[in-house]
Amino acid sequence: MTRVAAIDCGTNSIRLLIADVGPAGSSPRLTDVLRRMEVVRLGQGVDRTGRLDPTALARTLDAARGYARLCEEHGVERTRFVATSATRDAANRQDFVDGVREALGVEPEVITGEEEAALSFAGAASVIDPAVRPGPYLVVDIGGGSTELVLGDGVPLVSYSMDVGCVRLTERHLLDDPPSEAQQEAARADVRTMLDAAAAVVPLGRARTLVGLAGSVTTVTAHALGLPAYDPHAIDGAALPVATVLASCAALLGADHAERAAMGFMHPGRVDVIGAGALVWSEVITRVQAEVAAGGGSLATVVTSEHDILDGIALSVAA
């Protein structure tokens, strides 16, 4: 067994997984030791300014220092730190890289959207039982600044990274509380344009199982399940009817800040951006369902996974 640490630093949150990795049959398996998540909103204002905000950067580096202490306490042998959309887009990302190196003693990797998609697929696929969920799988990872779509069957075959996410769309369009119809339509137009480009690369209609990842999707699932508090065990692997998921997306998008904050499963750092995340997820589901139907198939349910890019990073460390 090897004890590894995986750190995923996105536009909205920074997350840590400490896990033991050991062989299980033909592929390694993760045994969780610790999972942590902090909403630091590193991507605050990046869509508008093209730069990381100093206050947001300070929050992120403070969280990284806390993760460094946890890694030391738990005897981590190998660490991989991955940064995604907000850092990719920032002109001053070297400040972030230098700060993380000082805080953790490791070199952070600012990965491409394609690499992000591959890691997300690896994390989700590591726990999918093909006897229960048939492939090909379309894995969708909705982040704060980007959304990755990757189609695969055991291994990723083709992927596309869209520059739409819950933070980016909120800052760009969803300015009222709740957002106006005009603001919602402008956001939907952005997502649909990106989906047109994605569909030219990824054959969405080939999907037999649609799997959603990350905080926006898991929060929508918590709402759809009617959970009084966030329960990852209930959320992980949940397969819900498309209509149920779309209804929850609409409810979250239409709720105001106070209503969302009062939901027992809602993370405080997600209250202001979950509407945009739900909008992205609803547009993806609707488009994929239509593409599958056009190909003569049927998509009746949507699967949620708690295993995502963080698991993919941890597996890659062991490899």
N, C-alpha and C positions, 0 to 999 in steps of 0.2 A: 504494500500500500504506500502511496505517496500523498502527502498532505499538501494541497495546492490552494492558492487564493486567486480568485477571478474578480476583477473590478471592472464594472461597466459604467462609464461616465457619459451620460447622454445630455440632451437639451434640458430636461426637467429634473432628473434625479441622478444620483450616484449610488451604485449598489455593490455590495460585497458578498461573495460566496466563498466560504472556506469549506473544503470538502476533501475527503479521502478518496483517492482514485485507485481502483484495483481491477484486475481482470475478472470478467464474468462471461464465460463462454468465449465467443469470438471477438467481443468488443468490450472495452472497459466500462465500468459502471461507477457512478458517483454515490458516495454516502455523505450526506450533508452533515457538517459540523456546526455551521453558523451561517445565517443569512441576515443581511442588514440593508436598509434602504433609507436614504436621506433625500428629501426634495430640496435641492439647492438652486434650481432654475439657472443653471450656467448659461443657458441660451437667451436669457433676458435681454431683449432689444437687439439681438444679433441680426435678425431678419431686416431690421431698419437701418442699423448703423454699420453692420459688417465687422463689428469688434466685440470682444468679450468685455462686459461691464466690470469695472474693478471690484465693486461690491459683490457681484455674483461670483467672480473668481476667488475672492477671499473666502466666501462661504464654502466653495468647493474644496479649496485647499485645506481648510479647517477640517472638513469631513475626511479628506484623504489622510490627514495626520491621525485622526481617530482610528481609521482603518489600519494604519501602520501599527498602532499599539495593539490592536486585536490580532493582527497577524503574528506579532511577536509573542503575545500571550499564548496563542494556540499552536506555536511551533511550526509555522508554515515553512515548507522547504522551497517552493517555487511560486512565483507571483507573475501574473500577466495583467496589465492595466490597458484597457481599450477605451478610446474616446471616439465619439461618433459625430452626429450632424453639426451641432453648434460649433465644435472645435474645428471641423473641416472647413466651415464657412468663415471663420474669424481671421482677420488680417494679423491680429496680435496673438496667435495661438502659441508662439514660442514662449510667451510669458507663462502660459498654462503648462507647457512641457517642462520648463525649468522649475516651476513651482512643485509639480508632481515629483520630479526627480529628487528634489531636495526633501520632500515630505516622506517619500516611500523608499527611496534608494533604488527605484526601477525606472526604466525608460518607458514612458507612456507611448502607446501606438495610436496614431490618428488614422483610423482605417477608412477605406472607401465604402461606399454604399453596397457594393458587390460583396466585399469581405464581411460586412455586417450581416447581409442576408444569409451568407453561407454559415456563419456562426449561429445565427438564430435557427436556421433549419437543423443544424447538427444538434442543438440543444433540445428542440422539440422532438426530432426524430428518435432521439436516444430513449424515449419512453413510450413511443407509439407501438402498439401491438398490431402488426399487419393482419392478423387473423380477425381482429375486431374492427379496425379502421382500414379499409382498403385504400391503396394508392392508385394513382398519383395523389400526393398531398400538395395543397397550396397553402404554404405557411405565410401568414401576414403579421408583421411586427410593426405596430403603430407606436412611434416614439413622439418626442416633443417637437423635433424638427424635421423628421423624415419618416417615411413608411416604406418598409421593404416587403416585396412580394417575391417568393421563391417557390418554384414548382420542382418537385422531385419525387423519387420513389426509392427510398433507402439512402440515396445520395442526391444532393441538389443538381438539377439539370439545367435550369435557366432562371435568372433572377433580374429584378429591376428595382431601383431605389427611387422613390418619388419624394420630391422636396415639399411634402405636406406633412404636418404633424400637429399635435394638439396645441403646443405653445405658438408655433408659427401662424396657424390659422386664427387663433384667438387674437393675437396682436395685430394681425392683418385685417380681420373682418368682424369678429364677434365682440363688438365694443360695448353694446348695451346689455342690460341685465333685466330679463333675459334678452338674447339677441333678437333684433327685429327680423321680419320675414325677408326684407331686402338684404340684410347682412348674411342671413343663412343661405340665401340663394347665391350670393357672391362667393361664399365659401364653397358651396356645392359645385359651382362652375369651375373653381380652381381644381377641386379634387377630380372632377370628371375629365378635365383636360389632361391631367396627369395620368388618369386611368386609361385614356385613349392611347397615350404614349406607351404605358406599361403593357397594354394588350397587344401592341405591335411587336413586342419582344417576348412576352410570356403568354403562352396559349392557355388563357384562363379557363376555357371550356373543357380542358382535359382533366380538370380537378375532380376527383371523386370524394375527397375529404378536405374540407376547408378548416384550417386551424388558426385561431387568433391568439396572439401573444401580447404581453406587456400590460402596463397599468390601465390604459384606457379600456382595453378589452376585458380584463379581469374585473374592473369596476362595473362595466355594463353587465357582465355575467352575475356579479353579486346582486345587482338590482333585479335582474331577471329571475334569480332564484329566491328573491325576497328575504335575503339574509339580514338579520338584525345587526350583525357585526361581520367584519371581513374574516372569512374562513378559507384559507388557501386549500385545505383538504377537500372542502365541498366544491370549490371552483375548479380545481385541477381535474381535467378530463371530462368536465361537464359537456354533454351534448344536448343542445337545446333547439327546439324548432325555430326556423328562420323568422317566422312571424313574431315569436316571443322576443327574440333578440332585437328585432327592428322596433318593436313597441317600447322596449327599454331605452333604446337609443333616442327615440323621439321624446320620451318622458324626461330624460336627463338633459337633452338640448333645450327643452321648453321650460325647465325649472329655473327659478331665480337662485341667486347666491345663497340666501338664507335657507331655502328648501333643500338645496344640495348639501349644505353644511350640516343639516340636521339628520342626514342619512347615516345610520350607525356604521355602515361599511366604508364610508368615504374618508380617504386620507385627506387631512387638512391642506396639504400641498397640491391636491388635485382638484379642489373645489372650483377654482376659477377656469380650469382648462378642460374639464371632463366633457363639457358640451361639444367642443370642437373634436375631441377624440371620438365621441359617440357619432358625430356627423361623418367623420372619415370612415368609421367602421360600417355604418349603415350604407354608405355609397359603395364600399368595396363588396359587401355582401350582395347588394342588389345587382351590381354589375356581374359578379361571378355567377350568381344564380341564373341570370339572363343568358350568359355565354354558355353555361352548361346545358341549359334548355335548348339553345340554338343548335347544339351539337347532338341533340337527341337524348340527353341524360336528364337527371333530376338531382337537385340539391335541396334536401329537406331539413337538414340540421347543420348546426355550426358547433365546432368543438373548441373549447378553451383549454390552453395549457399554461401552467405555472412554470414550465421548463422552457427556457428561452435562450437568448444570447449569452446570459451569464453561465448557463450550463455548458454551452458550446465553447466558451472561453476556457472554462475549467478543464474540459476534455482535451482541448488543444494544448494546454500546459503540460498535461501528462504525456501527450503524444510527442 
